[in-house]
Each structure stands twice: as structure tokens, then as C-alpha cells.
Amino acid sequence: MTTPKTHRWTERRCSECTDLERGRKEAEAERDFSRVSDFNVLIVRHRMAHAEGP
């Protein structure tokens, strides 16, 4: 049995992280998978900005 991976970015939540994740969930609920993909890209880019730090 493997343990779940934890990610650094889950520890740092900003309002933009929350908004992007909410948008992705809304797109999933609407079954708009093109928008889901767009949000996935935006989320990854945003998390990379967190990793760069101030």
C-alpha cells in the first residue's frame, strides 16, 4: 500500500488558488472538459509562481 503524496502548494492557499479551483469544479459540473483543461493549465502556472516565491 502506498501513502498519498502531499504537495507543497496545498499548504499555501491564496484567493487566486481558491478561485481557480472553484472554476475548475464548476466546469467539471457542467461537463465542459475544454474549460477543465484550461483551468488545469492556469492552476499549474499559478502554482509555479508560488514555488518561485517572493
Residue pairs with C-beta under 8 A, 6 or more apart in sequence:
8 50
8 51
9 17
9 47
9 50
9 51
12 50
14 50
16 46
17 43
17 46
17 47
17 50
20 39
20 42
20 43
20 46
21 43
23 35
23 39
24 35
24 36
24 39
24 40
24 43
27 33
27 35
27 36
27 38
27 39
28 36
